Amino acid sequence: MSDECVYCGCDVSVHAPVYVAEGGERDPVGGFCNYGCLWAYIREEDLAVGTVCRID
């Protein structure tokens, strides 16, 4: 996995990084400087559109 923030391109190792994984095997997909970069990335990419945060 790269040490570069997916959102802003800064070196995540000099921040309080947040790492994201996908799938049942928890495949790493990238890191972010902090939750601010993660939140901005999610918002700008419309990744929360059509999702739910609870299971009925």
CHARMM-style PDB file with segment names, atoms N, HN, CA, C and O in Angstrom:
ATOM      1  N   MET     1       0.837  -1.169   0.000  1.00  0.00      PROA
ATOM      2  CA  MET     1       0.000   0.000   0.000  1.00  0.00      PROA
ATOM      3  C   MET     1       0.888   1.239   0.000  1.00  0.00      PROA
ATOM      4  O   MET     1       1.935   1.265   0.646  1.00  0.00      PROA
ATOM      5  N   SER     2       0.467   2.240  -0.713  1.00  0.00      PROA
ATOM      6  HN  SER     2      -0.384   2.218  -1.238  1.00  0.00      PROA
ATOM      7  CA  SER     2       1.216   3.484  -0.834  1.00  0.00      PROA
ATOM      8  C   SER     2       1.151   4.281   0.464  1.00  0.00      PROA
ATOM      9  O   SER     2       0.191   4.164   1.226  1.00  0.00      PROA
ATOM     10  N   ASP     3       2.177   5.091   0.709  1.00  0.00      PROA
ATOM     11  HN  ASP     3       2.957   5.186   0.090  1.00  0.00      PROA
ATOM     12  CA  ASP     3       2.181   5.995   1.854  1.00  0.00      PROA
ATOM     13  C   ASP     3       1.620   7.352   1.474  1.00  0.00      PROA
ATOM     14  O   ASP     3       1.757   8.314   2.230  1.00  0.00      PROA
ATOM     15  N   GLU     4       0.985   7.441   0.304  1.00  0.00      PROA
ATOM     16  HN  GLU     4       0.873   6.659  -0.310  1.00  0.00      PROA
ATOM     17  CA  GLU     4       0.431   8.687  -0.199  1.00  0.00      PROA
ATOM     18  C   GLU     4      -1.078   8.711   0.036  1.00  0.00      PROA
ATOM     19  O   GLU     4      -1.769   7.728  -0.230  1.00  0.00      PROA
ATOM     20  N   CYS     5      -1.580   9.833   0.533  1.00  0.00      PROA
ATOM     21  HN  CYS     5      -1.019  10.631   0.749  1.00  0.00      PROA
ATOM     22  CA  CYS     5      -3.013   9.993   0.775  1.00  0.00      PROA
ATOM     23  C   CYS     5      -3.782   9.885  -0.536  1.00  0.00      PROA
ATOM     24  O   CYS     5      -3.426  10.524  -1.526  1.00  0.00      PROA
ATOM     25  N   VAL     6      -4.825   9.083  -0.537  1.00  0.00      PROA
ATOM     26  HN  VAL     6      -5.114   8.564   0.268  1.00  0.00      PROA
ATOM     27  CA  VAL     6      -5.664   8.911  -1.719  1.00  0.00      PROA
ATOM     28  C   VAL     6      -6.320  10.230  -2.116  1.00  0.00      PROA
ATOM     29  O   VAL     6      -6.524  10.485  -3.303  1.00  0.00      PROA
ATOM     30  N   TYR     7      -6.651  11.070  -1.139  1.00  0.00      PROA
ATOM     31  HN  TYR     7      -6.485  10.863  -0.175  1.00  0.00      PROA
ATOM     32  CA  TYR     7      -7.362  12.314  -1.422  1.00  0.00      PROA
ATOM     33  C   TYR     7      -6.432  13.461  -1.809  1.00  0.00      PROA
ATOM     34  O   TYR     7      -6.615  14.071  -2.862  1.00  0.00      PROA
ATOM     35  N   CYS     8      -5.437  13.763  -0.974  1.00  0.00      PROA
ATOM     36  HN  CYS     8      -5.289  13.267  -0.119  1.00  0.00      PROA
ATOM     37  CA  CYS     8      -4.643  14.968  -1.208  1.00  0.00      PROA
ATOM     38  C   CYS     8      -3.212  14.705  -1.669  1.00  0.00      PROA
ATOM     39  O   CYS     8      -2.515  15.632  -2.081  1.00  0.00      PROA
ATOM     40  N   GLY     9      -2.771  13.458  -1.603  1.00  0.00      PROA
ATOM     41  HN  GLY     9      -3.338  12.705  -1.268  1.00  0.00      PROA
ATOM     42  CA  GLY     9      -1.442  13.116  -2.085  1.00  0.00      PROA
ATOM     43  C   GLY     9      -0.312  13.314  -1.089  1.00  0.00      PROA
ATOM     44  O   GLY     9       0.838  13.010  -1.408  1.00  0.00      PROA
ATOM     45  N   CYS    10      -0.602  13.815   0.114  1.00  0.00      PROA
ATOM     46  HN  CYS    10      -1.536  14.062   0.373  1.00  0.00      PROA
ATOM     47  CA  CYS    10       0.437  14.009   1.132  1.00  0.00      PROA
ATOM     48  C   CYS    10       0.913  12.668   1.694  1.00  0.00      PROA
ATOM     49  O   CYS    10       0.233  11.651   1.558  1.00  0.00      PROA
ATOM     50  N   ASP    11       2.068  12.680   2.314  1.00  0.00      PROA
ATOM     51  HN  ASP    11       2.620  13.506   2.424  1.00  0.00      PROA
ATOM     52  CA  ASP    11       2.625  11.497   2.976  1.00  0.00      PROA
ATOM     53  C   ASP    11       1.823  11.221   4.242  1.00  0.00      PROA
ATOM     54  O   ASP    11       1.863  12.014   5.183  1.00  0.00      PROA
ATOM     55  N   VAL    12       1.088  10.095   4.279  1.00  0.00      PROA
ATOM     56  HN  VAL    12       1.056   9.450   3.515  1.00  0.00      PROA
ATOM     57  CA  VAL    12       0.238   9.791   5.433  1.00  0.00      PROA
ATOM     58  C   VAL    12       1.027   9.488   6.698  1.00  0.00      PROA
ATOM     59  O   VAL    12       0.490   9.601   7.800  1.00  0.00      PROA
ATOM     60  N   SER    13       2.290   9.106   6.559  1.00  0.00      PROA
ATOM     61  HN  SER    13       2.726   9.015   5.664  1.00  0.00      PROA
ATOM     62  CA  SER    13       3.068   8.723   7.742  1.00  0.00      PROA
ATOM     63  C   SER    13       3.383   9.898   8.664  1.00  0.00      PROA
ATOM     64  O   SER    13       3.787   9.682   9.807  1.00  0.00      PROA
ATOM     65  N   VAL    14       3.209  11.129   8.201  1.00  0.00      PROA
ATOM     66  HN  VAL    14       2.881  11.305   7.273  1.00  0.00      PROA
ATOM     67  CA  VAL    14       3.463  12.298   9.052  1.00  0.00      PROA
ATOM     68  C   VAL    14       2.174  12.842   9.663  1.00  0.00      PROA
ATOM     69  O   VAL    14       2.182  13.907  10.280  1.00  0.00      PROA
ATOM     70  N   HSD    15       1.080  12.126   9.496  1.00  0.00      PROA
ATOM     71  HN  HSD    15       1.073  11.261   8.995  1.00  0.00      PROA
ATOM     72  CA  HSD    15      -0.231  12.522  10.025  1.00  0.00      PROA
ATOM     73  C   HSD    15      -0.766  11.407  10.921  1.00  0.00      PROA
ATOM     74  O   HSD    15      -0.022  10.512  11.322  1.00  0.00      PROA
ATOM     75  N   ALA    16      -2.049  11.466  11.227  1.00  0.00      PROA
ATOM     76  HN  ALA    16      -2.653  12.192  10.900  1.00  0.00      PROA
ATOM     77  CA  ALA    16      -2.739  10.404  11.960  1.00  0.00      PROA
ATOM     78  C   ALA    16      -3.542   9.618  10.928  1.00  0.00      PROA
ATOM     79  O   ALA    16      -4.746   9.839  10.791  1.00  0.00      PROA
ATOM     80  N   PRO    17      -2.895   8.696  10.193  1.00  0.00      PROA
ATOM     81  CA  PRO    17      -3.532   8.079   9.028  1.00  0.00      PROA
ATOM     82  C   PRO    17      -4.727   7.190   9.353  1.00  0.00      PROA
ATOM     83  O   PRO    17      -4.848   6.617  10.436  1.00  0.00      PROA
ATOM     84  N   VAL    18      -5.603   7.107   8.353  1.00  0.00      PROA
ATOM     85  HN  VAL    18      -5.506   7.572   7.473  1.00  0.00      PROA
ATOM     86  CA  VAL    18      -6.768   6.228   8.374  1.00  0.00      PROA
ATOM     87  C   VAL    18      -6.628   5.347   7.143  1.00  0.00      PROA
ATOM     88  O   VAL    18      -6.449   5.854   6.035  1.00  0.00      PROA
ATOM     89  N   TYR    19      -6.707   4.034   7.325  1.00  0.00      PROA
ATOM     90  HN  TYR    19      -6.852   3.623   8.224  1.00  0.00      PROA
ATOM     91  CA  TYR    19      -6.586   3.103   6.202  1.00  0.00      PROA
ATOM     92  C   TYR    19      -7.928   2.450   5.923  1.00  0.00      PROA
ATOM     93  O   TYR    19      -8.685   2.148   6.846  1.00  0.00      PROA
ATOM     94  N   VAL    20      -8.218   2.235   4.657  1.00  0.00      PROA
ATOM     95  HN  VAL    20      -7.604   2.481   3.907  1.00  0.00      PROA
ATOM     96  CA  VAL    20      -9.496   1.686   4.223  1.00  0.00      PROA
ATOM     97  C   VAL    20      -9.267   0.319   3.591  1.00  0.00      PROA
ATOM     98  O   VAL    20      -8.303   0.115   2.852  1.00  0.00      PROA
ATOM     99  N   ALA    21     -10.170  -0.617   3.894  1.00  0.00      PROA
ATOM    100  HN  ALA    21     -10.952  -0.452   4.494  1.00  0.00      PROA
ATOM    101  CA  ALA    21     -10.097  -1.957   3.321  1.00  0.00      PROA
ATOM    102  C   ALA    21     -11.474  -2.328   2.779  1.00  0.00      PROA
ATOM    103  O   ALA    21     -12.488  -1.804   3.241  1.00  0.00      PROA
ATOM    104  N   GLU    22     -11.509  -3.228   1.802  1.00  0.00      PROA
ATOM    105  HN  GLU    22     -10.685  -3.653   1.427  1.00  0.00      PROA
ATOM    106  CA  GLU    22     -12.760  -3.688   1.199  1.00  0.00      PROA
ATOM    107  C   GLU    22     -12.840  -5.202   1.225  1.00  0.00      PROA
ATOM    108  O   GLU    22     -11.833  -5.903   1.325  1.00  0.00      PROA
ATOM    109  N   GLY    23     -14.067  -5.680   1.132  1.00  0.00      PROA
ATOM    110  HN  GLY    23     -14.885  -5.110   1.051  1.00  0.00      PROA
ATOM    111  CA  GLY    23     -14.301  -7.097   0.937  1.00  0.00      PROA
ATOM    112  C   GLY    23     -14.135  -7.937   2.182  1.00  0.00      PROA
ATOM    113  O   GLY    23     -13.674  -7.465   3.222  1.00  0.00      PROA
ATOM    114  N   GLY    24     -14.526  -9.207   2.052  1.00  0.00      PROA
ATOM    115  HN  GLY    24     -14.900  -9.591   1.208  1.00  0.00      PROA
ATOM    116  CA  GLY    24     -14.450 -10.147   3.150  1.00  0.00      PROA
ATOM    117  C   GLY    24     -13.039 -10.431   3.610  1.00  0.00      PROA
ATOM    118  O   GLY    24     -12.815 -10.765   4.773  1.00  0.00      PROA
ATOM    119  N   GLU    25     -12.088 -10.299   2.706  1.00  0.00      PROA
ATOM    120  HN  GLU    25     -12.271 -10.027   1.762  1.00  0.00      PROA
ATOM    121  CA  GLU    25     -10.688 -10.559   3.044  1.00  0.00      PROA
ATOM    122  C   GLU    25      -9.959  -9.307   3.515  1.00  0.00      PROA
ATOM    123  O   GLU    25      -8.767  -9.354   3.821  1.00  0.00      PROA
ATOM    124  N   ARG    26     -10.672  -8.192   3.572  1.00  0.00      PROA
ATOM    125  HN  ARG    26     -11.640  -8.153   3.324  1.00  0.00      PROA
ATOM    126  CA  ARG    26     -10.107  -6.909   4.007  1.00  0.00      PROA
ATOM    127  C   ARG    26      -8.899  -6.505   3.172  1.00  0.00      PROA
ATOM    128  O   ARG    26      -7.821  -6.247   3.706  1.00  0.00      PROA
ATOM    129  N   ASP    27      -9.092  -6.454   1.853  1.00  0.00      PROA
ATOM    130  HN  ASP    27      -9.968  -6.663   1.419  1.00  0.00      PROA
ATOM    131  CA  ASP    27      -8.042  -6.019   0.947  1.00  0.00      PROA
ATOM    132  C   ASP    27      -7.792  -4.527   1.124  1.00  0.00      PROA
ATOM    133  O   ASP    27      -8.728  -3.739   0.985  1.00  0.00      PROA
ATOM    134  N   PRO    28      -6.568  -4.111   1.425  1.00  0.00      PROA
ATOM    135  CA  PRO    28      -6.293  -2.679   1.583  1.00  0.00      PROA
ATOM    136  C   PRO    28      -6.506  -1.936   0.260  1.00  0.00      PROA
ATOM    137  O   PRO    28      -6.062  -2.386  -0.796  1.00  0.00      PROA
ATOM    138  N   VAL    29      -7.186  -0.802   0.334  1.00  0.00      PROA
ATOM    139  HN  VAL    29      -7.547  -0.436   1.192  1.00  0.00      PROA
ATOM    140  CA  VAL    29      -7.442  -0.025  -0.875  1.00  0.00      PROA
ATOM    141  C   VAL    29      -6.851   1.377  -0.815  1.00  0.00      PROA
ATOM    142  O   VAL    29      -6.880   2.093  -1.816  1.00  0.00      PROA
ATOM    143  N   GLY    30      -6.325   1.780   0.311  1.00  0.00      PROA
ATOM    144  HN  GLY    30      -6.301   1.198   1.124  1.00  0.00      PROA
ATOM    145  CA  GLY    30      -5.697   3.090   0.365  1.00  0.00      PROA
ATOM    146  C   GLY    30      -5.679   3.693   1.749  1.00  0.00      PROA
ATOM    147  O   GLY    30      -6.339   3.210   2.669  1.00  0.00      PROA
ATOM    148  N   GLY    31      -4.914   4.755   1.876  1.00  0.00      PROA
ATOM    149  HN  GLY    31      -4.378   5.147   1.128  1.00  0.00      PROA
ATOM    150  CA  GLY    31      -4.802   5.455   3.137  1.00  0.00      PROA
ATOM    151  C   GLY    31      -5.108   6.932   2.964  1.00  0.00      PROA
ATOM    152  O   GLY    31      -4.983   7.486   1.872  1.00  0.00      PROA
ATOM    153  N   PHE    32      -5.504   7.549   4.049  1.00  0.00      PROA
ATOM    154  HN  PHE    32      -5.605   7.099   4.936  1.00  0.00      PROA
ATOM    155  CA  PHE    32      -5.833   8.963   4.077  1.00  0.00      PROA
ATOM    156  C   PHE    32      -5.090   9.596   5.242  1.00  0.00      PROA
ATOM    157  O   PHE    32      -4.826   8.935   6.247  1.00  0.00      PROA
ATOM    158  N   CYS    33      -4.747  10.891   5.110  1.00  0.00      PROA
ATOM    159  HN  CYS    33      -4.962  11.428   4.294  1.00  0.00      PROA
ATOM    160  CA  CYS    33      -4.013  11.605   6.171  1.00  0.00      PROA
ATOM    161  C   CYS    33      -4.744  11.523   7.513  1.00  0.00      PROA
ATOM    162  O   CYS    33      -4.126  11.332   8.561  1.00  0.00      PROA
ATOM    163  N   ASN    34      -6.061  11.668   7.461  1.00  0.00      PROA
ATOM    164  HN  ASN    34      -6.563  11.823   6.610  1.00  0.00      PROA
ATOM    165  CA  ASN    34      -6.897  11.688   8.665  1.00  0.00      PROA
ATOM    166  C   ASN    34      -8.348  11.535   8.213  1.00  0.00      PROA
ATOM    167  O   ASN    34      -8.626  11.347   7.028  1.00  0.00      PROA
ATOM    168  N   TYR    35      -9.261  11.620   9.168  1.00  0.00      PROA
ATOM    169  HN  TYR    35      -9.035  11.773  10.130  1.00  0.00      PROA
ATOM    170  CA  TYR    35     -10.673  11.476   8.828  1.00  0.00      PROA
ATOM    171  C   TYR    35     -11.186  12.621   7.962  1.00  0.00      PROA
ATOM    172  O   TYR    35     -12.152  12.441   7.220  1.00  0.00      PROA
ATOM    173  N   GLY    36     -10.565  13.790   8.041  1.00  0.00      PROA
ATOM    174  HN  GLY    36      -9.780  13.936   8.644  1.00  0.00      PROA
ATOM    175  CA  GLY    36     -10.960  14.917   7.196  1.00  0.00      PROA
ATOM    176  C   GLY    36     -10.770  14.606   5.723  1.00  0.00      PROA
ATOM    177  O   GLY    36     -11.661  14.861   4.913  1.00  0.00      PROA
ATOM    178  N   CYS    37      -9.614  14.055   5.368  1.00  0.00      PROA
ATOM    179  HN  CYS    37      -8.890  13.848   6.026  1.00  0.00      PROA
ATOM    180  CA  CYS    37      -9.360  13.679   3.969  1.00  0.00      PROA
ATOM    181  C   CYS    37     -10.292  12.551   3.537  1.00  0.00      PROA
ATOM    182  O   CYS    37     -10.794  12.556   2.413  1.00  0.00      PROA
ATOM    183  N   LEU    38     -10.524  11.592   4.416  1.00  0.00      PROA
ATOM    184  HN  LEU    38     -10.116  11.588   5.329  1.00  0.00      PROA
ATOM    185  CA  LEU    38     -11.441  10.497   4.094  1.00  0.00      PROA
ATOM    186  C   LEU    38     -12.841  11.042   3.847  1.00  0.00      PROA
ATOM    187  O   LEU    38     -13.482  10.667   2.865  1.00  0.00      PROA
ATOM    188  N   TRP    39     -13.327  11.921   4.723  1.00  0.00      PROA
ATOM    189  HN  TRP    39     -12.806  12.225   5.520  1.00  0.00      PROA
ATOM    190  CA  TRP    39     -14.659  12.495   4.589  1.00  0.00      PROA
ATOM    191  C   TRP    39     -14.779  13.285   3.293  1.00  0.00      PROA
ATOM    192  O   TRP    39     -15.769  13.142   2.574  1.00  0.00      PROA
ATOM    193  N   ALA    40     -13.784  14.118   2.982  1.00  0.00      PROA
ATOM    194  HN  ALA    40     -12.981  14.233   3.566  1.00  0.00      PROA
ATOM    195  CA  ALA    40     -13.814  14.919   1.756  1.00  0.00      PROA
ATOM    196  C   ALA    40     -13.828  14.021   0.524  1.00  0.00      PROA
ATOM    197  O   ALA    40     -14.549  14.302  -0.434  1.00  0.00      PROA
ATOM    198  N   TYR    41     -13.045  12.952   0.533  1.00  0.00      PROA
ATOM    199  HN  TYR    41     -12.459  12.724   1.310  1.00  0.00      PROA
ATOM    200  CA  TYR    41     -13.001  12.008  -0.589  1.00  0.00      PROA
ATOM    201  C   TYR    41     -14.363  11.338  -0.788  1.00  0.00      PROA
ATOM    202  O   TYR    41     -14.852  11.237  -1.913  1.00  0.00      PROA
ATOM    203  N   ILE    42     -14.967  10.884   0.303  1.00  0.00      PROA
ATOM    204  HN  ILE    42     -14.570  10.966   1.217  1.00  0.00      PROA
ATOM    205  CA  ILE    42     -16.283  10.236   0.226  1.00  0.00      PROA
ATOM    206  C   ILE    42     -17.312  11.204  -0.340  1.00  0.00      PROA
ATOM    207  O   ILE    42     -18.106  10.828  -1.203  1.00  0.00      PROA
ATOM    208  N   ARG    43     -17.306  12.441   0.134  1.00  0.00      PROA
ATOM    209  HN  ARG    43     -16.661  12.746   0.835  1.00  0.00      PROA
ATOM    210  CA  ARG    43     -18.265  13.451  -0.327  1.00  0.00      PROA
ATOM    211  C   ARG    43     -18.055  13.782  -1.800  1.00  0.00      PROA
ATOM    212  O   ARG    43     -19.017  13.789  -2.568  1.00  0.00      PROA
ATOM    213  N   GLU    44     -16.833  14.053  -2.205  1.00  0.00      PROA
ATOM    214  HN  GLU    44     -16.051  14.047  -1.581  1.00  0.00      PROA
ATOM    215  CA  GLU    44     -16.567  14.450  -3.590  1.00  0.00      PROA
ATOM    216  C   GLU    44     -16.802  13.325  -4.597  1.00  0.00      PROA
ATOM    217  O   GLU    44     -17.161  13.583  -5.746  1.00  0.00      PROA
ATOM    218  N   GLU    45     -16.601  12.092  -4.171  1.00  0.00      PROA
ATOM    219  HN  GLU    45     -16.310  11.882  -3.237  1.00  0.00      PROA
ATOM    220  CA  GLU    45     -16.797  10.945  -5.071  1.00  0.00      PROA
ATOM    221  C   GLU    45     -18.214  10.384  -5.000  1.00  0.00      PROA
ATOM    222  O   GLU    45     -18.521   9.400  -5.674  1.00  0.00      PROA
ATOM    223  N   ASP    46     -19.090  11.001  -4.185  1.00  0.00      PROA
ATOM    224  HN  ASP    46     -18.841  11.800  -3.637  1.00  0.00      PROA
ATOM    225  CA  ASP    46     -20.470  10.538  -3.988  1.00  0.00      PROA
ATOM    226  C   ASP    46     -20.533   9.065  -3.586  1.00  0.00      PROA
ATOM    227  O   ASP    46     -21.402   8.328  -4.052  1.00  0.00      PROA
ATOM    228  N   LEU    47     -19.629   8.646  -2.736  1.00  0.00      PROA
ATOM    229  HN  LEU    47     -18.923   9.244  -2.358  1.00  0.00      PROA
ATOM    230  CA  LEU    47     -19.562   7.237  -2.344  1.00  0.00      PROA
ATOM    231  C   LEU    47     -20.652   6.839  -1.351  1.00  0.00      PROA
ATOM    232  O   LEU    47     -20.900   5.649  -1.158  1.00  0.00      PROA
ATOM    233  N   ALA    48     -21.303   7.807  -0.722  1.00  0.00      PROA
ATOM    234  HN  ALA    48     -21.102   8.774  -0.878  1.00  0.00      PROA
ATOM    235  CA  ALA    48     -22.353   7.483   0.241  1.00  0.00      PROA
ATOM    236  C   ALA    48     -23.745   7.469  -0.401  1.00  0.00      PROA
ATOM    237  O   ALA    48     -24.719   7.101   0.255  1.00  0.00      PROA
ATOM    238  N   VAL    49     -23.847   7.862  -1.660  1.00  0.00      PROA
ATOM    239  HN  VAL    49     -23.055   8.161  -2.193  1.00  0.00      PROA
ATOM    240  CA  VAL    49     -25.126   7.894  -2.355  1.00  0.00      PROA
ATOM    241  C   VAL    49     -25.656   6.481  -2.529  1.00  0.00      PROA
ATOM    242  O   VAL    49     -24.972   5.613  -3.073  1.00  0.00      PROA
ATOM    243  N   GLY    50     -26.882   6.256  -2.062  1.00  0.00      PROA
ATOM    244  HN  GLY    50     -27.438   6.960  -1.621  1.00  0.00      PROA
ATOM    245  CA  GLY    50     -27.518   4.960  -2.218  1.00  0.00      PROA
ATOM    246  C   GLY    50     -27.073   3.904  -1.209  1.00  0.00      PROA
ATOM    247  O   GLY    50     -27.382   2.723  -1.372  1.00  0.00      PROA
ATOM    248  N   THR    51     -26.359   4.313  -0.183  1.00  0.00      PROA
ATOM    249  HN  THR    51     -26.108   5.272  -0.050  1.00  0.00      PROA
ATOM    250  CA  THR    51     -25.930   3.357   0.847  1.00  0.00      PROA
ATOM    251  C   THR    51     -26.812   3.476   2.078  1.00  0.00      PROA
ATOM    252  O   THR    51     -27.530   4.462   2.248  1.00  0.00      PROA
ATOM    253  N   VAL    52     -26.753   2.486   2.919  1.00  0.00      PROA
ATOM    254  HN  VAL    52     -26.169   1.686   2.781  1.00  0.00      PROA
ATOM    255  CA  VAL    52     -27.476   2.508   4.198  1.00  0.00      PROA
ATOM    256  C   VAL    52     -26.508   2.206   5.322  1.00  0.00      PROA
ATOM    257  O   VAL    52     -25.499   1.531   5.121  1.00  0.00      PROA
ATOM    258  N   CYS    53     -26.817   2.706   6.497  1.00  0.00      PROA
ATOM    259  HN  CYS    53     -27.637   3.254   6.660  1.00  0.00      PROA
ATOM    260  CA  CYS    53     -25.933   2.454   7.622  1.00  0.00      PROA
ATOM    261  C   CYS    53     -26.563   1.531   8.656  1.00  0.00      PROA
ATOM    262  O   CYS    53     -26.019   1.353   9.746  1.00  0.00      PROA
ATOM    263  N   ARG    54     -27.698   0.947   8.320  1.00  0.00      PROA
ATOM    264  HN  ARG    54     -28.140   1.091   7.434  1.00  0.00      PROA
ATOM    265  CA  ARG    54     -28.285  -0.052   9.204  1.00  0.00      PROA
ATOM    266  C   ARG    54     -28.907  -1.164   8.384  1.00  0.00      PROA
ATOM    267  O   ARG    54     -29.344  -0.959   7.252  1.00  0.00      PROA
ATOM    268  N   ILE    55     -28.939  -2.320   8.966  1.00  0.00      PROA
ATOM    269  HN  ILE    55     -28.584  -2.487   9.886  1.00  0.00      PROA
ATOM    270  CA  ILE    55     -29.519  -3.479   8.303  1.00  0.00      PROA
ATOM    271  C   ILE    55     -30.801  -3.837   9.009  1.00  0.00      PROA
ATOM    272  O   ILE    55     -30.804  -4.023  10.226  1.00  0.00      PROA
ATOM    273  N   ASP    56     -31.903  -3.940   8.268  1.00  0.00      PROA
ATOM    274  HN  ASP    56     -31.901  -3.789   7.280  1.00  0.00      PROA
ATOM    275  CA  ASP    56     -33.201  -4.282   8.855  1.00  0.00      PROA
ATOM    276  C   ASP    56     -33.365  -5.776   8.931  1.00  0.00      PROA
ATOM    277  OT1 ASP    56     -34.396  -6.260   9.397  1.00  0.00      PROA
TER     278      ASP     56
END
